[in-house]
Each structure stands twice: as C-alpha cells, then as structure tokens.
Amino acid sequence: MALETEYANIIGPTDVVSNAVADALVQSVVCVPLIYAENLPADTRVKLWRKDGSFAAEELAESTSTSAFGQLTQTSVSATAAKAVSVSKLTVEAIRFREISVASMAAKQGQSIARLLDANIISLISGFSQSVTATSVATPDIWMDGLSTIQGSLAAKKGGNLRGILHSKAAGQLRKHLINTSASPFTLQPMLSLLQGYESPNGYVGSLPGIDLFATTGIGTSGGDYLNLCFNPDNAFGGGYDPGVQTEVVFVGSGGVYYEITSYMFNKVVEWVDEGGCIVKSDTGL
C-alpha cells in the first residue's frame, strides 16, 4: 500500500491528548465568490463565454449614401471543464483507535479543492494585458490608476464597485489607508449553486472609492513587484462550477483493509474580457 492514512499518522493517547484539535493553517476560499460564475451545463464539458459586438455610426450630409453597412460579430472564449480531485486512504485502525472519520477526511478534501479553485483564478492574473505600476509600495493612488484604466477601456462595472485581489503582504501596505467598512453584497451569488448560503466574504481588508479589496495567498511576484489585480467582477473572469463537491467512498479489504475516499468537482475559469482587468504592480518591500 501507499499514501494511506495509517494508525501511526494520527496522534493518540500515549500520554494525555487535548480534546481540541487546532484547525489546519490553510487559507479559506477568497477568489471564487468575487468573480462572475455560473453552474456548469449538465450535458457538455464545454462552455462558451460570449463577448458582444457593436456598430459604428457616421454623420452624413443630405442625400449622401453611407460608406459601409454595419456588421455585428460576436466572439467567445471557450472553457472545457476539468476535474479537481483529492484521494485519500483511511485504515480501519485509524478509525477504531483514533478520533478521525471518513466524514472528517472528506471535509478536508473539500477544503483542498476549494483552495485549488482559488489558485486557478490567481494563476490568470498575470495574463491581463493592462497594468499600472507603483513607484514604490501599494498606495491608494495606484489603485485609482487601475480603476481609471478599466474605465478608459469602457469595461467598468455598471453600478457597484470594482474588486481587487491583493497579495497578502501588499494588503499590509494598504491597510493604513483603507476605510474598513462592510464589503458590498455579492450581487452575483445567486448565479452559482456552489455559493448558496455564503454570507460574508473572506479576505476582506477594506475599501477605496469604487474598489473593494480582498487579500489572499499564492499570488506570485514579477521583477520585484507584487502582481495584484483590479477587475470588474461582471466580466473579467468567467467561471463554471459544479454545484458542489462529489465524494465516493469504497471499502478495500484484500488491499490492506481501508476506506478509499475520493472527492472531485468539475470546474473551469477563464479570462473573459481582457479590458475588464488591470494588473496593479507594487514593490515587495514594506
């Protein structure tokens, strides 16, 4: 056998063990509730995120023919769902003699999948073409430049605030400038079954005029700068998700007498409208 959670992996009463177990030091899901997302379709793995076209107008003198007829063309970004998977083995000895269960293992697998969903969004930050760079550490001024860049690209949110995803250390640079009020409601939440009942945002650090800011881990650096992102939650990202994590449990006897626990979830997130996001670069020094 390999990768089993065995008797020796779990702390037991060799002397005296406390009744409480400290929570794992992991980052709660932050990014998924901040983006536009929909349930995955039931009958296909591929979802097309559409971008509408537009017409051009011209001024004409009397009895003058138009120079060209308008043609409306839509484009799309294709997203093919992949499955996020977590697999564990739990021996009957661990269940019998230690305070651990199949249910608790499945819950931890769900947490690991949630962190992967966040990581998938974070991995797209560096792909946006628009960017602004602070002369030093993060300040409100550079975030206002990011907001103005999105507005200048005609991709700003129609009503409500933009959102910002910050490196956790860059958030520390901004905190003394922020107005710590309650975050704006998640107006897109009903579109996604996965977030039903999700009441308050994780990672919220404060607001600037027109932007709600959220800190997370896992964001990289480039050239000595943190790669934060100011974005329109309506169009910068398109996420497709299963309504929840599915878990299957199989008892294995001849292979070692354990339960194999498998949790999985189909998902895919893509950069939808490039103009809807602007990278905000700030120095890594505090």
Buried (B, 14 or more C-beta within 10 A) or exposed (E): EEEBBBBEEBEEEEEEEEEEEEEEEEBEBBBBBBBBBBBBEEEEBEBEBEBEEEEEEEEEEEEEEEEEEEEEEEEEBEBEBEEBEBEBBBBBBBBEEBBBEBEEBBEBBBBBBBBBBBBBBBEBBEEBEBBBEBEEBBBBEBBBBBBBBBBEBEBBBEEBBBBBBBBBBBBBBBEEEBEEEEBBEBEBBEEBBBBEEBEEBBBBBBBBEBBBBBBBBBBEBEEEBBBBBBBBBBBBBBBBBBEEBEBEBEEBEEEBEBBBBBBBBBBBBBBBBBBBBBBBBBBBEE
